[in-house]
Amino acid sequence: MTESLTTDRDFRGYGGRPPKVSWPGGARLAVSLVVNVEEGAELSIGQGDEANEPTYEVVEQIEGARDLCMESHFEYGTRAGWPRIRAMLARFGTPATLNANGRALALSPWIAEEAVADGHEVAAHGWRWERHAHMGEAEEQLAIARTVEAITAAAGTPPRGWHTRSATSPATRRLLLEKGGFLYDSNAYNDDLPYLVEVGDTEHLVLPYAFDTNDMRFQRSGGFVFGDDFARYCIDAFDRLWEEGADAPRMLSIGLHLRIIGRPGRIAGLERFLDHATTRGGVWFARRDAIARHWLEAIGRHDLVARALGTADAE
C-alpha cells in the first residue's frame, strides 16, 4: 500500500496556467540583470571573521591566517570589474538590480552611489556573503537590520528586495516582513515567473532567481570556460522564453558578479548576450523592483505594494 505523503513544498506552481499578466508595452519577456556586489563581505580573517572564504577561481583554503591572495581576488571586482560592467550596462541602456551585501557597500559606498546615478536598483544580499540556514532568529534579525542600514546609507533609499546567499532559514521571509519595506525576495529557483507565497496570515511576492544563466558557472567546473559559453547559454534561454512569451508572460534572470564576468576574458560574453537581446522586439529590461511592482499591480495586489512602499509611494 502506498504511503500517503504530505509536504509544504509546491511542486505544481501555476500548473501551466499563469495569471494573464501583460508586461509593459506588450513585451513577451521581462529580462532582469542582477549584478552581485559581494566584495568585502566574503569571509575573511583580515576582516575579523572566523575563517577565510574558500570559493575562488581555484580550490584553496587558508586556515588560521589571513588570506591575502583571496582578498586580492575579491578586490578585483570593485577595482576593475565594476567599472567594466557599469560601462557595458550604460552602453546598452539596460537597467539592472545590484544584489549587494551590506558590508560590501559599507566598504565601497561609491558603487551604490554610481549605480543609483545610472538608474539601477540596489537590493539586499545579506550583511556578509553567507548562508542563513543555521542562523538563530536574533542573529538573523541583526543581519537583516545591519544590511538595510548599510544599503540605505550608501544608496539613499532602503532596499526593496532581498536575496540570501543560497539557503535561507525557515524564518527569513517572516523576519523580512517584520522588518518592513520589502516588496519581494529572490530566494527561490523554481519558476520562470513571480509568484505569491503565504507567510503567516499574509502573502509575499517571490521573484525566482537562476543559477544556470549565471556567470558563477565560470568557477569550480561549472561548465563555462570562454565568454562565448556564457553568451550562447543565456541566448538559448532568452530565445526559448521569448518564444513561449507569445502565449504567456515569461521572466529571465541573468546573474552577474563583479569579479567574474568583469574579467577581460569574460566580459565579451555579456556583450554578446546584450547585443542579441536588445535588438529583439518585445523585451522589457527591468529592475527587479519594477518587475515586482508591475506583477503585483497587474494581479490586483495593490495592498502588498502599499505595505512595502507605503501608501504615498504606492499610488
Secondary structure, 3 states (H helix, E strand, C coil): CCCCCCCCCCCCCCCCCCCCCCCHHHCCEEEEEEEEECCCCCCCHHHCCCCCCCCCCCCCCCCCCCCHHHHHHHHHHHHHHHHHHHHHHHHHCCCEEEEECHHHHHHCHHHHHHHHHCCCEEEECCCCCCCCCCCCHHHHHHHHHHHHHHHHHHHCCCCCEECCCCCCCCCHHHHHHHHCCCCEECCCCCCCCCEEEEECCEEEEECCCCCCCEHHHHCCCCCCCCHHHHHHHHHHHHHHHHHHCCCCCEEEEEEEECCCCCCCCCHHHHHHHHHHHCCCCCEEECCHHHHHHHHHHHCCCHHHHHHHHCHHHHC
